[in-house]
Amino acid sequence: MMKRGFFSFALFVTCAGIMPAQAAPVRQATYAVKGKVVGSCEMPQAAPLTLSTIVSNSGKIDPALSNMSWTLAGWSCNAASRITLSARALRLSPPLTKLMPSQAQAINFTARASGWTTADATVTTAETDPLGTGASYTGTAQVQNAPRKASIVVRVSDFVTAGTKGSSSNNAKPVDGTYSATITVTLAPSS
């Protein structure tokens, strides 16, 4: 009897391998995957730009300053962005604590950044005290509505000394010496 039970069991196992396996019912679930890419900007040259000049004892501002420019290459944003300029006026370095009448140690100027937006980003320093205060001035932001990669060109112009020469409307004469200023370009996602 044992041989017969063993034979039946072997036959069953052999036949089970021949029969097609029944597929298990497919079970699916859909999962929503959400993500957000944050807008970001890359600025290879993020340090402030330094504008410097020497004023001779004649008190004349170097005319070459009006041709001064910087090209900032490789700036990019993966989203809409805004560009802003801020600047400090040219100021004698180190500054004096007293000046003779009709003298100044602060020179205002305008800086423009082009190449990023259709309108240039600008800033104009507005020192009125001939000694200068070292204040930082910020221009109105300009907006770029699409991702962008480009070079930005910063130019300076319109140099005017702070203060007036006596009671006339002429500008005060700059004290001779070395002057420096900083210009900061800020690029950030606008949303």
C-alpha positions as CSV (number, residue, x, y, z in Angstrom):
1,M,0.0,0.0,0.0
2,M,2.8,2.3,0.6
3,K,4.1,1.9,-2.9
4,R,0.8,2.8,-4.4
5,G,0.5,6.0,-2.2
6,F,4.0,7.0,-3.1
7,F,3.3,6.4,-6.8
8,S,0.1,8.5,-6.6
9,F,1.9,11.3,-4.9
10,A,4.7,11.3,-7.5
11,L,2.2,11.3,-10.3
12,F,0.4,14.3,-8.8
13,V,3.6,16.2,-8.4
14,T,4.6,15.4,-12.0
15,C,1.3,16.5,-13.3
16,A,1.2,19.7,-11.3
17,G,4.4,20.8,-13.1
18,I,2.6,20.3,-16.5
19,M,-0.5,22.3,-15.7
20,P,-0.3,26.1,-16.4
21,A,0.0,28.2,-13.3
22,Q,-2.9,30.5,-12.8
23,A,-1.9,34.1,-12.8
24,A,-2.5,36.0,-9.6
25,P,-4.8,39.0,-10.0
26,V,-2.8,42.2,-10.8
27,R,-3.0,44.8,-8.2
28,Q,-2.0,48.3,-9.0
29,A,-1.9,51.6,-7.2
30,T,-1.1,55.0,-8.6
31,Y,0.8,57.4,-6.4
32,A,1.1,61.1,-7.3
33,V,4.7,62.3,-7.1
34,K,5.1,66.0,-6.7
35,G,8.2,68.0,-6.7
36,K,9.3,71.6,-7.0
37,V,12.5,72.9,-8.5
38,V,13.5,76.1,-6.7
39,G,14.6,79.0,-8.8
40,S,18.3,79.7,-8.5
41,C,20.9,81.9,-10.0
42,E,24.6,81.3,-10.5
43,M,27.0,84.2,-10.3
44,P,30.7,83.3,-11.0
45,Q,31.8,86.7,-9.9
46,A,29.8,87.6,-6.8
47,A,32.2,90.0,-5.1
48,P,31.5,93.8,-5.3
49,L,33.3,95.6,-8.2
50,T,35.8,98.1,-7.1
51,L,36.0,101.5,-8.8
52,S,39.1,103.5,-8.1
53,T,40.9,106.5,-9.4
54,I,43.5,109.1,-8.4
55,V,42.6,112.8,-8.4
56,S,45.6,115.0,-9.1
57,N,46.3,118.2,-7.2
58,S,44.5,120.1,-10.1
59,G,41.2,118.6,-8.7
60,K,40.2,117.2,-12.1
61,I,38.4,113.9,-12.3
62,D,40.1,111.5,-14.6
63,P,38.1,111.5,-17.9
64,A,39.0,107.8,-18.4
65,L,36.5,106.9,-15.6
66,S,33.7,107.4,-18.1
67,N,35.0,104.6,-20.2
68,M,35.4,102.2,-17.2
69,S,33.5,98.9,-17.6
70,W,33.4,95.3,-16.4
71,T,32.2,92.2,-18.3
72,L,30.7,89.6,-15.9
73,A,30.5,86.3,-17.9
74,G,28.6,83.1,-17.2
75,W,25.8,84.4,-15.0
76,S,22.6,82.3,-15.2
77,C,19.2,81.8,-13.7
78,N,16.9,78.8,-14.2
79,A,13.7,80.9,-13.6
80,A,12.5,84.4,-14.0
81,S,14.9,86.8,-12.2
82,R,15.6,90.3,-11.1
83,I,18.8,92.3,-11.3
84,T,19.6,95.1,-8.9
85,L,22.6,97.5,-8.6
86,S,23.8,99.1,-5.4
87,A,26.8,101.4,-5.0
88,R,28.8,103.7,-2.7
89,A,30.1,107.0,-4.0
90,L,33.8,107.4,-4.8
91,R,35.4,108.6,-1.6
92,L,38.9,109.6,-0.6
93,S,40.8,106.8,1.0
94,P,41.4,107.2,3.8
95,P,38.8,110.0,4.3
96,L,39.6,113.3,5.9
97,T,37.6,114.6,8.9
98,K,37.7,118.2,7.8
99,L,37.8,120.0,4.4
100,M,38.5,123.5,3.3
101,P,35.5,125.4,1.9
102,S,34.7,124.5,-1.7
103,Q,36.5,121.1,-1.4
104,A,34.9,117.6,-1.5
105,Q,36.1,114.1,-1.0
106,A,33.0,112.3,-2.4
107,I,32.2,111.9,-6.1
108,N,28.8,110.7,-7.2
109,F,28.3,108.6,-10.3
110,T,25.8,106.4,-12.2
111,A,26.4,102.7,-12.8
112,R,24.5,100.7,-15.4
113,A,24.2,96.9,-15.9
114,S,23.2,95.8,-19.4
115,G,22.8,92.5,-21.1
116,W,20.4,90.8,-18.7
117,T,17.1,92.7,-19.1
118,T,15.7,94.8,-21.9
119,A,16.1,97.9,-19.7
120,D,19.4,98.5,-18.0
121,A,19.6,98.2,-14.2
122,T,21.0,101.5,-12.8
123,V,22.0,103.1,-9.6
124,T,23.1,106.7,-9.0
125,T,24.9,107.7,-5.8
126,A,23.6,110.8,-4.1
127,E,26.1,112.1,-1.6
128,T,25.3,115.7,-0.7
129,D,27.9,116.1,2.1
130,P,31.3,117.0,0.7
131,L,32.9,114.7,3.3
132,G,30.8,111.8,2.1
133,T,28.9,109.4,4.4
134,G,29.8,106.1,2.9
135,A,26.1,105.4,2.4
136,S,25.0,102.6,0.0
137,Y,22.5,103.5,-2.7
138,T,20.3,100.9,-4.4
139,G,18.6,101.3,-7.8
140,T,15.3,99.9,-9.0
141,A,15.3,96.2,-9.9
142,Q,14.8,95.1,-13.5
143,V,13.0,91.9,-14.2
144,Q,13.9,89.1,-16.7
145,N,10.7,86.9,-17.2
146,A,12.5,83.8,-18.5
147,P,15.4,81.6,-17.6
148,R,18.6,83.2,-18.9
149,K,22.4,82.7,-19.2
150,A,24.3,85.7,-20.3
151,S,27.2,88.1,-19.7
152,I,26.4,91.3,-17.8
153,V,28.3,94.5,-18.6
154,V,28.6,97.2,-15.9
155,R,29.5,100.7,-17.0
156,V,30.0,103.9,-15.0
157,S,29.5,107.5,-16.0
158,D,28.2,111.0,-14.9
159,F,30.8,111.8,-12.3
160,V,29.9,114.8,-10.1
161,T,31.5,115.9,-6.9
162,A,29.3,116.3,-3.8
163,G,28.8,119.7,-2.4
164,T,28.9,123.1,-4.0
165,K,31.7,125.6,-4.5
166,G,30.8,128.6,-2.3
167,S,27.5,130.2,-3.3
168,S,27.8,129.4,-7.0
169,S,26.2,126.4,-8.6
170,N,29.5,124.9,-9.6
171,N,30.5,121.6,-7.9
172,A,33.2,121.6,-5.2
173,K,36.7,120.7,-6.2
174,P,37.8,117.1,-5.2
175,V,40.7,116.9,-2.8
176,D,43.7,115.2,-4.4
177,G,44.4,111.6,-3.5
178,T,43.2,108.1,-4.1
179,Y,39.4,107.5,-4.4
180,S,37.5,104.2,-4.3
181,A,34.0,103.0,-4.5
182,T,32.1,99.7,-4.7
183,I,29.4,98.5,-7.0
184,T,27.4,95.4,-6.1
185,V,25.4,93.5,-8.7
186,T,22.6,91.3,-7.2
187,L,20.9,88.6,-9.3
188,A,18.0,86.6,-7.7
189,P,15.0,84.6,-8.7
190,S,12.0,86.9,-8.9
191,S,9.5,84.4,-7.5
